[in-house]
Amino acid sequence: MNESTAINAACPRCQQPFHCGASDARCDCFDMKLDDAMRQQLAAHYSGCLCLACLRELKQQVLEAPSGKT
Ligand SMILES: [Zn+2]
């Protein structure tokens, strides 16, 4: 029971403290609608949840990235 997950964690990407509600009831990141590829990418690079600012940034990068075309 005392094995509390980091509720007030620091974002592993920008080091900003943020509150992830994933272990509570609802997290803002639920609204981000990340696709599986991005989730896997996040999981590969970071050990935890990122703050909303970083999620938005990363999502923007994915959207802007060329998808396979030269
Ligand atoms: Zn961040």
N, CA, C, O and the ligand as a Tripos MOL2 file, in Angstrom:
@<TRIPOS>MOLECULE
protein
  281   279    71     0     0
PROTEIN
NO_CHARGES

@<TRIPOS>ATOM
      1 N           0.8190   -1.2150    0.0000 N.3       1 MET1
      2 CA          0.0000    0.0000    0.0000 C.3       1 MET1
      3 C           0.8430    1.2500    0.0000 C.2       1 MET1
      4 O           0.4890    2.2710   -0.5900 O.2       1 MET1
      5 N           1.9880    1.1400    0.6890 N.am      2 ASN2
      6 CA          2.8520    2.3050    0.7280 C.3       2 ASN2
      7 C           3.7010    2.4450   -0.5200 C.2       2 ASN2
      8 O           4.4630    3.3970   -0.6830 O.2       2 ASN2
      9 N           3.5470    1.4880   -1.3710 N.am      3 GLU3
     10 CA          4.3400    1.5520   -2.5860 C.3       3 GLU3
     11 C           3.6890    2.5100   -3.5800 C.2       3 GLU3
     12 O           3.2050    2.1180   -4.6420 O.2       3 GLU3
     13 N           3.6980    3.7300   -3.2040 N.am      4 SER4
     14 CA          2.9910    4.7230   -3.9960 C.3       4 SER4
     15 C           3.7700    5.0550   -5.2560 C.2       4 SER4
     16 O           4.9710    5.3180   -5.2130 O.2       4 SER4
     17 N           3.0870    5.0390   -6.3400 N.am      5 THR5
     18 CA          3.7030    5.5130   -7.5650 C.3       5 THR5
     19 C           3.8700    7.0200   -7.4750 C.2       5 THR5
     20 O           3.1600    7.6950   -6.7300 O.2       5 THR5
     21 N           4.7870    7.5170   -8.2180 N.am      6 ALA6
     22 CA          5.0750    8.9440   -8.1330 C.3       6 ALA6
     23 C           3.9100    9.7540   -8.6740 C.2       6 ALA6
     24 O           3.7180    9.8990   -9.8810 O.2       6 ALA6
     25 N           3.1670   10.2570   -7.7610 N.am      7 ILE7
     26 CA          2.0200   11.0580   -8.1820 C.3       7 ILE7
     27 C           2.4690   12.4650   -8.5620 C.2       7 ILE7
     28 O           2.0520   13.0280   -9.5740 O.2       7 ILE7
     29 N           3.3130   12.9970   -7.7310 N.am      8 ASN8
     30 CA          3.8990   14.2770   -8.0940 C.3       8 ASN8
     31 C           5.3000   14.0190   -8.6280 C.2       8 ASN8
     32 O           6.2890   14.0910   -7.8990 O.2       8 ASN8
     33 N           5.3560   13.7250   -9.8880 N.am      9 ALA9
     34 CA          6.6160   13.3370  -10.4820 C.3       9 ALA9
     35 C           7.2130   14.5080  -11.2440 C.2       9 ALA9
     36 O           6.5560   15.5110  -11.5220 O.2       9 ALA9
     37 N           8.4640   14.3380  -11.5640 N.am     10 ALA10
     38 CA          9.0800   15.3040  -12.4500 C.3      10 ALA10
     39 C           9.0880   14.7110  -13.8460 C.2      10 ALA10
     40 O           9.3790   13.5300  -14.0340 O.2      10 ALA10
     41 N           8.7750   15.5170  -14.7860 N.am     11 CYS11
     42 CA          8.7650   15.0520  -16.1670 C.3      11 CYS11
     43 C          10.1720   14.6000  -16.5580 C.2      11 CYS11
     44 O          11.1210   15.3700  -16.4110 O.2      11 CYS11
     45 N          10.3280   13.3700  -17.0520 N.am     12 PRO12
     46 CA         11.6440   12.8650  -17.4130 C.3      12 PRO12
     47 C          12.2340   13.5870  -18.6160 C.2      12 PRO12
     48 O          13.4150   13.4200  -18.9220 O.2      12 PRO12
     49 N          11.4520   14.3590  -19.2750 N.am     13 ARG13
     50 CA         11.9480   15.0220  -20.4700 C.3      13 ARG13
     51 C          12.3960   16.4400  -20.1720 C.2      13 ARG13
     52 O          13.4810   16.8480  -20.5870 O.2      13 ARG13
     53 N          11.5760   17.1950  -19.4590 N.am     14 CYS14
     54 CA         11.9130   18.5960  -19.2300 C.3      14 CYS14
     55 C          12.1850   18.8760  -17.7600 C.2      14 CYS14
     56 O          12.5150   20.0040  -17.3930 O.2      14 CYS14
     57 N          12.0480   17.8660  -16.9240 N.am     15 GLN15
     58 CA         12.3630   17.9650  -15.4990 C.3      15 GLN15
     59 C          11.3950   18.8610  -14.7330 C.2      15 GLN15
     60 O          11.6230   19.1630  -13.5620 O.2      15 GLN15
     61 N          10.3480   19.2730  -15.3690 N.am     16 GLN16
     62 CA          9.3620   20.0790  -14.6750 C.3      16 GLN16
     63 C           8.4780   19.1700  -13.8220 C.2      16 GLN16
     64 O           8.0390   18.1140  -14.2760 O.2      16 GLN16
     65 N           8.2280   19.5830  -12.6040 N.am     17 PRO17
     66 CA          7.3160   18.8070  -11.7670 C.3      17 PRO17
     67 C           5.9030   18.8990  -12.3210 C.2      17 PRO17
     68 O           5.4610   19.9580  -12.7670 O.2      17 PRO17
     69 N           5.2150   17.7870  -12.2840 N.am     18 PHE18
     70 CA          3.8500   17.8060  -12.7710 C.3      18 PHE18
     71 C           3.0750   16.7150  -12.0740 C.2      18 PHE18
     72 O           3.6520   15.8080  -11.4730 O.2      18 PHE18
     73 N           1.8080   16.8080  -12.1560 N.am     19 HIS19
     74 CA          0.9640   15.8180  -11.5140 C.3      19 HIS19
     75 C           0.3400   14.9260  -12.5730 C.2      19 HIS19
     76 O          -0.3940   15.3840  -13.4490 O.2      19 HIS19
     77 N           0.6500   13.6430  -12.4700 N.am     20 CYS20
     78 CA          0.0230   12.7000  -13.3770 C.3      20 CYS20
     79 C          -1.1490   12.0450  -12.6730 C.2      20 CYS20
     80 O          -0.9810   11.4470  -11.6100 O.2      20 CYS20
     81 N          -2.2980   12.1500  -13.2380 N.am     21 GLY21
     82 CA         -3.4790   11.6110  -12.5870 C.3      21 GLY21
     83 C          -3.7810   10.1880  -13.0010 C.2      21 GLY21
     84 O          -4.8400    9.6540  -12.6720 O.2      21 GLY21
     85 N          -2.8610    9.5710  -13.7180 N.am     22 ALA22
     86 CA         -3.1180    8.2300  -14.2380 C.3      22 ALA22
     87 C          -3.3930    7.2410  -13.1090 C.2      22 ALA22
     88 O          -4.1700    6.2990  -13.2640 O.2      22 ALA22
     89 N          -2.7370    7.4750  -11.9650 N.am     23 SER23
     90 CA         -2.9360    6.5480  -10.8520 C.3      23 SER23
     91 C          -4.0650    7.0160   -9.9460 C.2      23 SER23
     92 O          -4.4390    6.3040   -9.0140 O.2      23 SER23
     93 N          -4.5990    8.1640  -10.1930 N.am     24 ASP24
     94 CA         -5.7500    8.6290   -9.4170 C.3      24 ASP24
     95 C          -7.0240    8.1240  -10.0870 C.2      24 ASP24
     96 O          -7.4940    7.0180   -9.8240 O.2      24 ASP24
     97 N          -7.5430    8.9380  -10.9240 N.am     25 ALA25
     98 CA         -8.7520    8.5580  -11.6220 C.3      25 ALA25
     99 C          -8.6150    8.9350  -13.0880 C.2      25 ALA25
    100 O          -9.0110    8.1960  -13.9900 O.2      25 ALA25
    101 N          -8.0590   10.0710  -13.2810 N.am     26 ARG26
    102 CA         -8.0400   10.5790  -14.6390 C.3      26 ARG26
    103 C          -6.8650   11.5210  -14.7940 C.2      26 ARG26
    104 O          -6.6020   12.3540  -13.9260 O.2      26 ARG26
    105 N          -6.1710   11.3850  -15.8910 N.am     27 CYS27
    106 CA         -5.0270   12.2490  -16.1560 C.3      27 CYS27
    107 C          -5.3410   13.0980  -17.3860 C.2      27 CYS27
    108 O          -6.0720   12.6820  -18.2850 O.2      27 CYS27
    109 N          -4.7810   14.2710  -17.3950 N.am     28 ASP28
    110 CA         -4.9910   15.1350  -18.5550 C.3      28 ASP28
    111 C          -4.5020   14.4880  -19.8410 C.2      28 ASP28
    112 O          -5.0020   14.7630  -20.9320 O.2      28 ASP28
    113 N          -3.5110   13.6200  -19.6810 N.am     29 CYS29
    114 CA         -2.9470   13.0030  -20.8850 C.3      29 CYS29
    115 C          -3.9460   12.0570  -21.5320 C.2      29 CYS29
    116 O          -3.7570   11.6570  -22.6810 O.2      29 CYS29
    117 N          -5.0020   11.6940  -20.8190 N.am     30 PHE30
    118 CA         -6.0240   10.8550  -21.4400 C.3      30 PHE30
    119 C          -6.6610   11.5620  -22.6360 C.2      30 PHE30
    120 O          -7.1820   10.9370  -23.5590 O.2      30 PHE30
    121 N          -6.5960   12.8620  -22.5780 N.am     31 ASP31
    122 CA         -7.2080   13.6390  -23.6550 C.3      31 ASP31
    123 C          -6.3050   13.7670  -24.8740 C.2      31 ASP31
    124 O          -6.7250   14.2420  -25.9290 O.2      31 ASP31
    125 N          -5.0720   13.3410  -24.7140 N.am     32 MET32
    126 CA         -4.1170   13.5640  -25.7960 C.3      32 MET32
    127 C          -4.3420   12.6160  -26.9680 C.2      32 MET32
    128 O          -3.9070   12.8910  -28.0870 O.2      32 MET32
    129 N          -5.0180   11.5050  -26.7120 N.am     33 LYS33
    130 CA         -5.2800   10.5490  -27.7840 C.3      33 LYS33
    131 C          -3.9930   10.1920  -28.5280 C.2      33 LYS33
    132 O          -3.8810   10.3710  -29.7410 O.2      33 LYS33
    133 N          -3.0420    9.6880  -27.7720 N.am     34 LEU34
    134 CA         -1.7810    9.2730  -28.3670 C.3      34 LEU34
    135 C          -1.9930    7.9610  -29.1180 C.2      34 LEU34
    136 O          -2.7230    7.0800  -28.6630 O.2      34 LEU34
    137 N          -1.3610    7.8500  -30.2410 N.am     35 ASP35
    138 CA         -1.5050    6.5780  -30.9440 C.3      35 ASP35
    139 C          -0.4720    5.5810  -30.4200 C.2      35 ASP35
    140 O           0.4400    5.9400  -29.6750 O.2      35 ASP35
    141 N          -0.6360    4.3390  -30.8220 N.am     36 ASP36
    142 CA          0.2000    3.2820  -30.2670 C.3      36 ASP36
    143 C           1.6790    3.5120  -30.5500 C.2      36 ASP36
    144 O           2.5340    3.2710  -29.6970 O.2      36 ASP36
    145 N           1.9640    3.9770  -31.7450 N.am     37 ALA37
    146 CA          3.3610    4.1960  -32.1170 C.3      37 ALA37
    147 C           4.0020    5.2010  -31.1790 C.2      37 ALA37
    148 O           5.1440    5.0290  -30.7520 O.2      37 ALA37
    149 N           3.2620    6.2450  -30.8630 N.am     38 MET38
    150 CA          3.8210    7.2680  -30.0070 C.3      38 MET38
    151 C           3.9580    6.7620  -28.5740 C.2      38 MET38
    152 O           4.9290    7.0720  -27.8830 O.2      38 MET38
    153 N           2.9800    5.9850  -28.1430 N.am     39 ARG39
    154 CA          3.0720    5.4130  -26.8000 C.3      39 ARG39
    155 C           4.3080    4.5310  -26.6790 C.2      39 ARG39
    156 O           5.0330    4.5930  -25.6860 O.2      39 ARG39
    157 N           4.5380    3.7200  -27.6870 N.am     40 GLN40
    158 CA          5.6900    2.8360  -27.6510 C.3      40 GLN40
    159 C           6.9760    3.6340  -27.6610 C.2      40 GLN40
    160 O           7.9470    3.2850  -26.9900 O.2      40 GLN40
    161 N           6.9710    4.6980  -28.4240 N.am     41 GLN41
    162 CA          8.1470    5.5510  -28.4820 C.3      41 GLN41
    163 C           8.4190    6.1630  -27.1150 C.2      41 GLN41
    164 O           9.5610    6.2100  -26.6560 O.2      41 GLN41
    165 N           7.3740    6.6210  -26.4840 N.am     42 LEU42
    166 CA          7.5130    7.2020  -25.1550 C.3      42 LEU42
    167 C           8.0260    6.1700  -24.1660 C.2      42 LEU42
    168 O           8.9130    6.4490  -23.3590 O.2      42 LEU42
    169 N           7.4610    4.9830  -24.2380 N.am     43 ALA43
    170 CA          7.8470    3.9320  -23.3050 C.3      43 ALA43
    171 C           9.3030    3.5410  -23.5010 C.2      43 ALA43
    172 O           9.9910    3.1650  -22.5520 O.2      43 ALA43
    173 N           9.7660    3.6330  -24.7470 N.am     44 ALA44
    174 CA         11.1370    3.2500  -25.0420 C.3      44 ALA44
    175 C          12.1250    4.2800  -24.5170 C.2      44 ALA44
    176 O          13.2420    3.9490  -24.1170 O.2      44 ALA44
    177 N          11.6920    5.5320  -24.5260 N.am     45 HIS45
    178 CA         12.6250    6.6010  -24.1630 C.3      45 HIS45
    179 C          12.4960    7.0390  -22.7160 C.2      45 HIS45
    180 O          13.4710    7.4550  -22.0910 O.2      45 HIS45
    181 N          11.2850    6.9420  -22.1900 N.am     46 TYR46
    182 CA         11.0580    7.4560  -20.8440 C.3      46 TYR46
    183 C          10.4140    6.3820  -19.9800 C.2      46 TYR46
    184 O           9.6600    5.5340  -20.4580 O.2      46 TYR46
    185 N          10.7320    6.4460  -18.7050 N.am     47 SER47
    186 CA         10.2510    5.3960  -17.8170 C.3      47 SER47
    187 C           8.8880    5.7340  -17.2340 C.2      47 SER47
    188 O           8.2780    4.9030  -16.5600 O.2      47 SER47
    189 N           8.4150    6.9290  -17.4830 N.am     48 GLY48
    190 CA          7.1410    7.2770  -16.8930 C.3      48 GLY48
    191 C           6.3480    8.2070  -17.7780 C.2      48 GLY48
    192 O           6.6130    8.3530  -18.9710 O.2      48 GLY48
    193 N           5.3930    8.8130  -17.1730 N.am     49 CYS49
    194 CA          4.5330    9.7320  -17.8850 C.3      49 CYS49
    195 C           5.2520   11.0540  -18.0910 C.2      49 CYS49
    196 O           6.0890   11.4550  -17.2820 O.2      49 CYS49
    197 N           4.9210   11.7100  -19.1630 N.am     50 LEU50
    198 CA          5.4750   13.0360  -19.3990 C.3      50 LEU50
    199 C           4.4290   14.0890  -19.0810 C.2      50 LEU50
    200 O           3.2330   13.8090  -19.0090 O.2      50 LEU50
    201 N           4.9080   15.2950  -18.8960 N.am     51 CYS51
    202 CA          3.9730   16.3760  -18.6300 C.3      51 CYS51
    203 C           3.2260   16.7250  -19.9140 C.2      51 CYS51
    204 O           3.6410   16.3580  -21.0140 O.2      51 CYS51
    205 N           2.1430   17.4240  -19.7520 N.am     52 LEU52
    206 CA          1.3060   17.7450  -20.8980 C.3      52 LEU52
    207 C           2.0530   18.5450  -21.9530 C.2      52 LEU52
    208 O           1.8750   18.3290  -23.1510 O.2      52 LEU52
    209 N           2.8850   19.4630  -21.5020 N.am     53 ALA53
    210 CA          3.6150   20.3020  -22.4520 C.3      53 ALA53
    211 C           4.4800   19.4420  -23.3670 C.2      53 ALA53
    212 O           4.5380   19.6620  -24.5760 O.2      53 ALA53
    213 N           5.1530   18.4550  -22.7680 N.am     54 CYS54
    214 CA          6.0170   17.5870  -23.5590 C.3      54 CYS54
    215 C           5.1770   16.6860  -24.4600 C.2      54 CYS54
    216 O           5.5450   16.4420  -25.6090 O.2      54 CYS54
    217 N           4.0740   16.2010  -23.9560 N.am     55 LEU55
    218 CA          3.2180   15.3520  -24.7760 C.3      55 LEU55
    219 C           2.7440   16.1070  -26.0080 C.2      55 LEU55
    220 O           2.7150   15.5770  -27.1190 O.2      55 LEU55
    221 N           2.3790   17.3410  -25.7800 N.am     56 ARG56
    222 CA          1.9310   18.1550  -26.9150 C.3      56 ARG56
    223 C           3.0540   18.3540  -27.9130 C.2      56 ARG56
    224 O           2.8600   18.2460  -29.1240 O.2      56 ARG56
    225 N           4.2310   18.6470  -27.3840 N.am     57 GLU57
    226 CA          5.3810   18.8610  -28.2510 C.3      57 GLU57
    227 C           5.6710   17.6260  -29.0850 C.2      57 GLU57
    228 O           5.8600   17.7050  -30.2990 O.2      57 GLU57
    229 N           5.7020   16.4880  -28.4140 N.am     58 LEU58
    230 CA          6.0290   15.2420  -29.1000 C.3      58 LEU58
    231 C           4.9700   14.9080  -30.1350 C.2      58 LEU58
    232 O           5.2760   14.4400  -31.2320 O.2      58 LEU58
    233 N           3.7410   15.1500  -29.7750 N.am     59 LYS59
    234 CA          2.6710   14.8460  -30.7090 C.3      59 LYS59
    235 C           2.7960   15.7200  -31.9470 C.2      59 LYS59
    236 O           2.5610   15.2770  -33.0710 O.2      59 LYS59
    237 N           3.1680   16.9660  -31.7150 N.am     60 GLN60
    238 CA          3.3570   17.8870  -32.8240 C.3      60 GLN60
    239 C           4.4840   17.3990  -33.7350 C.2      60 GLN60
    240 O           4.3950   17.4750  -34.9600 O.2      60 GLN60
    241 N           5.5410   16.9000  -33.1030 N.am     61 GLN61
    242 CA          6.6750   16.4000  -33.8930 C.3      61 GLN61
    243 C           6.2460   15.2240  -34.7390 C.2      61 GLN61
    244 O           6.6420   15.1060  -35.8980 O.2      61 GLN61
    245 N           5.4270   14.3440  -34.1560 N.am     62 VAL62
    246 CA          4.9690   13.1710  -34.8970 C.3      62 VAL62
    247 C           4.1130   13.6130  -36.0670 C.2      62 VAL62
    248 O           4.2170   13.0620  -37.1630 O.2      62 VAL62
    249 N           3.2730   14.5990  -35.8400 N.am     63 LEU63
    250 CA          2.3930   15.0550  -36.8980 C.3      63 LEU63
    251 C           3.1780   15.6940  -38.0340 C.2      63 LEU63
    252 O           2.8150   15.5900  -39.2060 O.2      63 LEU63
    253 N           4.2670   16.3600  -37.6510 N.am     64 GLU64
    254 CA          5.0360   17.0810  -38.6600 C.3      64 GLU64
    255 C           6.0380   16.1840  -39.3590 C.2      64 GLU64
    256 O           6.5180   16.5020  -40.4470 O.2      64 GLU64
    257 N           6.3490   15.0660  -38.7300 N.am     65 ALA65
    258 CA          7.3570   14.1850  -39.3020 C.3      65 ALA65
    259 C           6.8350   13.5800  -40.5930 C.2      65 ALA65
    260 O           5.6710   13.1900  -40.6800 O.2      65 ALA65
    261 N           7.6950   13.5030  -41.5900 N.am     66 PRO66
    262 CA          7.3200   12.8520  -42.8320 C.3      66 PRO66
    263 C           7.1090   11.3670  -42.5990 C.2      66 PRO66
    264 O           7.9240   10.7100  -41.9510 O.2      66 PRO66
    265 N           6.0400   10.8520  -43.1170 N.am     67 SER67
    266 CA          5.7150    9.4580  -42.8270 C.3      67 SER67
    267 C           6.1880    8.5380  -43.9410 C.2      67 SER67
    268 O           5.3950    8.0670  -44.7570 O.2      67 SER67
    269 N           7.4780    8.2940  -43.9610 N.am     68 GLY68
    270 CA          7.9830    7.3070  -44.8970 C.3      68 GLY68
    271 C           8.3570    7.8640  -46.2620 C.2      68 GLY68
    272 O           9.0980    7.2250  -47.0090 O.2      68 GLY68
    273 N           7.8590    9.0330  -46.5910 N.am     69 LYS69
    274 CA          8.1810    9.5680  -47.8990 C.3      69 LYS69
    275 C           9.5390   10.2580  -47.8770 C.2      69 LYS69
    276 O           9.9800   10.7340  -46.8310 O.2      69 LYS69
    277 N          10.1810   10.3110  -48.9940 N.am     70 THR70
    278 CA         11.4680   10.9800  -49.0700 C.3      70 THR70
    279 C          11.2960   12.4230  -49.4290 C.2      70 THR70
    280 O          12.2810   13.1530  -49.5400 O.2      70 THR70
    281 ZN          7.7230   17.6890  -19.7110 Zn       71 ZN71
@<TRIPOS>BOND
     1     1     2 1
     2     2     3 1
     3     3     4 2
     4     3     5 am
     5     5     6 1
     6     6     7 1
     7     7     8 2
     8     7     9 am
     9     9    10 1
    10    10    11 1
    11    11    12 2
    12    11    13 am
    13    13    14 1
    14    14    15 1
    15    15    16 2
    16    15    17 am
    17    17    18 1
    18    18    19 1
    19    19    20 2
    20    19    21 am
    21    21    22 1
    22    22    23 1
    23    23    24 2
    24    23    25 am
    25    25    26 1
    26    26    27 1
    27    27    28 2
    28    27    29 am
    29    29    30 1
    30    30    31 1
    31    31    32 2
    32    31    33 am
    33    33    34 1
    34    34    35 1
    35    35    36 2
    36    35    37 am
    37    37    38 1
    38    38    39 1
    39    39    40 2
    40    39    41 am
    41    41    42 1
    42    42    43 1
    43    43    44 2
    44    43    45 am
    45    45    46 1
    46    46    47 1
    47    47    48 2
    48    47    49 am
    49    49    50 1
    50    50    51 1
    51    51    52 2
    52    51    53 am
    53    53    54 1
    54    54    55 1
    55    55    56 2
    56    55    57 am
    57    57    58 1
    58    58    59 1
    59    59    60 2
    60    59    61 am
    61    61    62 1
    62    62    63 1
    63    63    64 2
    64    63    65 am
    65    65    66 1
    66    66    67 1
    67    67    68 2
    68    67    69 am
    69    69    70 1
    70    70    71 1
    71    71    72 2
    72    71    73 am
    73    73    74 1
    74    74    75 1
    75    75    76 2
    76    75    77 am
    77    77    78 1
    78    78    79 1
    79    79    80 2
    80    79    81 am
    81    81    82 1
    82    82    83 1
    83    83    84 2
    84    83    85 am
    85    85    86 1
    86    86    87 1
    87    87    88 2
    88    87    89 am
    89    89    90 1
    90    90    91 1
    91    91    92 2
    92    91    93 am
    93    93    94 1
    94    94    95 1
    95    95    96 2
    96    95    97 am
    97    97    98 1
    98    98    99 1
    99    99   100 2
   100    99   101 am
   101   101   102 1
   102   102   103 1
   103   103   104 2
   104   103   105 am
   105   105   106 1
   106   106   107 1
   107   107   108 2
   108   107   109 am
   109   109   110 1
   110   110   111 1
   111   111   112 2
   112   111   113 am
   113   113   114 1
   114   114   115 1
   115   115   116 2
   116   115   117 am
   117   117   118 1
   118   118   119 1
   119   119   120 2
   120   119   121 am
   121   121   122 1
   122   122   123 1
   123   123   124 2
   124   123   125 am
   125   125   126 1
   126   126   127 1
   127   127   128 2
   128   127   129 am
   129   129   130 1
   130   130   131 1
   131   131   132 2
   132   131   133 am
   133   133   134 1
   134   134   135 1
   135   135   136 2
   136   135   137 am
   137   137   138 1
   138   138   139 1
   139   139   140 2
   140   139   141 am
   141   141   142 1
   142   142   143 1
   143   143   144 2
   144   143   145 am
   145   145   146 1
   146   146   147 1
   147   147   148 2
   148   147   149 am
   149   149   150 1
   150   150   151 1
   151   151   152 2
   152   151   153 am
   153   153   154 1
   154   154   155 1
   155   155   156 2
   156   155   157 am
   157   157   158 1
   158   158   159 1
   159   159   160 2
   160   159   161 am
   161   161   162 1
   162   162   163 1
   163   163   164 2
   164   163   165 am
   165   165   166 1
   166   166   167 1
   167   167   168 2
   168   167   169 am
   169   169   170 1
   170   170   171 1
   171   171   172 2
   172   171   173 am
   173   173   174 1
   174   174   175 1
   175   175   176 2
   176   175   177 am
   177   177   178 1
   178   178   179 1
   179   179   180 2
   180   179   181 am
   181   181   182 1
   182   182   183 1
   183   183   184 2
   184   183   185 am
   185   185   186 1
   186   186   187 1
   187   187   188 2
   188   187   189 am
   189   189   190 1
   190   190   191 1
   191   191   192 2
   192   191   193 am
   193   193   194 1
   194   194   195 1
   195   195   196 2
   196   195   197 am
   197   197   198 1
   198   198   199 1
   199   199   200 2
   200   199   201 am
   201   201   202 1
   202   202   203 1
   203   203   204 2
   204   203   205 am
   205   205   206 1
   206   206   207 1
   207   207   208 2
   208   207   209 am
   209   209   210 1
   210   210   211 1
   211   211   212 2
   212   211   213 am
   213   213   214 1
   214   214   215 1
   215   215   216 2
   216   215   217 am
   217   217   218 1
   218   218   219 1
   219   219   220 2
   220   219   221 am
   221   221   222 1
   222   222   223 1
   223   223   224 2
   224   223   225 am
   225   225   226 1
   226   226   227 1
   227   227   228 2
   228   227   229 am
   229   229   230 1
   230   230   231 1
   231   231   232 2
   232   231   233 am
   233   233   234 1
   234   234   235 1
   235   235   236 2
   236   235   237 am
   237   237   238 1
   238   238   239 1
   239   239   240 2
   240   239   241 am
   241   241   242 1
   242   242   243 1
   243   243   244 2
   244   243   245 am
   245   245   246 1
   246   246   247 1
   247   247   248 2
   248   247   249 am
   249   249   250 1
   250   250   251 1
   251   251   252 2
   252   251   253 am
   253   253   254 1
   254   254   255 1
   255   255   256 2
   256   255   257 am
   257   257   258 1
   258   258   259 1
   259   259   260 2
   260   259   261 am
   261   261   262 1
   262   262   263 1
   263   263   264 2
   264   263   265 am
   265   265   266 1
   266   266   267 1
   267   267   268 2
   268   267   269 am
   269   269   270 1
   270   270   271 1
   271   271   272 2
   272   271   273 am
   273   273   274 1
   274   274   275 1
   275   275   276 2
   276   275   277 am
   277   277   278 1
   278   278   279 1
   279   279   280 2
@<TRIPOS>SUBSTRUCTURE
     1 MET1         2 RESIDUE 1 A MET
     2 ASN2         6 RESIDUE 1 A ASN
     3 GLU3        10 RESIDUE 1 A GLU
     4 SER4        14 RESIDUE 1 A SER
     5 THR5        18 RESIDUE 1 A THR
     6 ALA6        22 RESIDUE 1 A ALA
     7 ILE7        26 RESIDUE 1 A ILE
     8 ASN8        30 RESIDUE 1 A ASN
     9 ALA9        34 RESIDUE 1 A ALA
    10 ALA10       38 RESIDUE 1 A ALA
    11 CYS11       42 RESIDUE 1 A CYS
    12 PRO12       46 RESIDUE 1 A PRO
    13 ARG13       50 RESIDUE 1 A ARG
    14 CYS14       54 RESIDUE 1 A CYS
    15 GLN15       58 RESIDUE 1 A GLN
    16 GLN16       62 RESIDUE 1 A GLN
    17 PRO17       66 RESIDUE 1 A PRO
    18 PHE18       70 RESIDUE 1 A PHE
    19 HIS19       74 RESIDUE 1 A HIS
    20 CYS20       78 RESIDUE 1 A CYS
    21 GLY21       82 RESIDUE 1 A GLY
    22 ALA22       86 RESIDUE 1 A ALA
    23 SER23       90 RESIDUE 1 A SER
    24 ASP24       94 RESIDUE 1 A ASP
    25 ALA25       98 RESIDUE 1 A ALA
    26 ARG26      102 RESIDUE 1 A ARG
    27 CYS27      106 RESIDUE 1 A CYS
    28 ASP28      110 RESIDUE 1 A ASP
    29 CYS29      114 RESIDUE 1 A CYS
    30 PHE30      118 RESIDUE 1 A PHE
    31 ASP31      122 RESIDUE 1 A ASP
    32 MET32      126 RESIDUE 1 A MET
    33 LYS33      130 RESIDUE 1 A LYS
    34 LEU34      134 RESIDUE 1 A LEU
    35 ASP35      138 RESIDUE 1 A ASP
    36 ASP36      142 RESIDUE 1 A ASP
    37 ALA37      146 RESIDUE 1 A ALA
    38 MET38      150 RESIDUE 1 A MET
    39 ARG39      154 RESIDUE 1 A ARG
    40 GLN40      158 RESIDUE 1 A GLN
    41 GLN41      162 RESIDUE 1 A GLN
    42 LEU42      166 RESIDUE 1 A LEU
    43 ALA43      170 RESIDUE 1 A ALA
    44 ALA44      174 RESIDUE 1 A ALA
    45 HIS45      178 RESIDUE 1 A HIS
    46 TYR46      182 RESIDUE 1 A TYR
    47 SER47      186 RESIDUE 1 A SER
    48 GLY48      190 RESIDUE 1 A GLY
    49 CYS49      194 RESIDUE 1 A CYS
    50 LEU50      198 RESIDUE 1 A LEU
    51 CYS51      202 RESIDUE 1 A CYS
    52 LEU52      206 RESIDUE 1 A LEU
    53 ALA53      210 RESIDUE 1 A ALA
    54 CYS54      214 RESIDUE 1 A CYS
    55 LEU55      218 RESIDUE 1 A LEU
    56 ARG56      222 RESIDUE 1 A ARG
    57 GLU57      226 RESIDUE 1 A GLU
    58 LEU58      230 RESIDUE 1 A LEU
    59 LYS59      234 RESIDUE 1 A LYS
    60 GLN60      238 RESIDUE 1 A GLN
    61 GLN61      242 RESIDUE 1 A GLN
    62 VAL62      246 RESIDUE 1 A VAL
    63 LEU63      250 RESIDUE 1 A LEU
    64 GLU64      254 RESIDUE 1 A GLU
    65 ALA65      258 RESIDUE 1 A ALA
    66 PRO66      262 RESIDUE 1 A PRO
    67 SER67      266 RESIDUE 1 A SER
    68 GLY68      270 RESIDUE 1 A GLY
    69 LYS69      274 RESIDUE 1 A LYS
    70 THR70      278 RESIDUE 1 A THR
    71 ZN71       281 GROUP 0 **** ****
